Amino acid sequence: LSAVLFGEKEDLDSAVYELYRKNGISHLLAISGLHVSIVGLGIWKIFRKGGAGFWFAGVGAGGFLCVYGMMVGSGASVVRAVSMALLSFLAAAVGRTYDLPTAMCIPAVGLLLAHPFLLTQASFQLSFLAVTSLVYPGRLFSARGEKIFAGERSSAAVMTISSGVQSFAAASAFFTSLSLQMVTAPVILCHSFGIPLYGVFLNLIVIPLMTYVVISGFLGLGLSFLSESVGGAMLGGAHYILKFYEVICNWTGELP
């Protein structure tokens, strides 16, 4: 949990890390866009629902994200995630459209101008390729899936709108995971000499649950300053989800 929240991996069991790596979910142990979106967007929404304007909410959430990014080490993936979040706050404040490829390229250029050697690092490659996969082939898969399910809804009278939406959401999540694995596979193969074939399906399970791990961790940490027993109880959610990760990874590792 310390690795998940703050990037501190000194006390992380090497066997656990290897288990995550072999199953293609080691990215959960790195500070990434998932953490930034939960923390940054969560604070931004709190400001907005409290009546703050776009500029005030953006400055407040952005300032907290910058401090959090420095605290966890300011790695390439952290800088990328924080920069893209700041650009999304800025776009909302000035009333412009947030463009994902543009928002990705700005921190990429900045990082490479400052540290050109990052281009050969796995963390840099995987972080930016993961975002790239959302654009291509992610959007291509998503558009194709939308056409397929739209056709099914129009041709099959028995299919309700709600079931059609649920089916499309499930298919969209699968194709997003598939495009991520496709785009990052060459880099993973180059650096790790192996590709986790079941990672496409495993990530569909573990990534949604990661939101609750992060929320449980931060709430437990905050409440522990008031009461250790209450904070410990709040950490129970993260504890059991992480235990579930180990169980499902061990099970997946036994598959042919």
ABEGO torsion letter per residue (X at the ends): XAAAAAGBAAABBAAAAAAAAAAGAAAAABBBAAAAAAAAAAAAAAAAAAGBBAAAAAAAAAAAAAAAAAAAGGBAAAAAAAAAAAAAAAAAAAGBBBBAAAAAAAAAAAAAAABAAAAABAAAAAAAAAAAAAAOAAAAAAAAAAAAAAAAAAABAABBAAAAAAAAAAAAAAAAAAAAAAAAAAAAAAAAGBBBAAAAAAAAAAAAAAAAAAAAAAAAAAAAAABAAAAAAAAAAAAAAAAAAAAAAAAAAABX
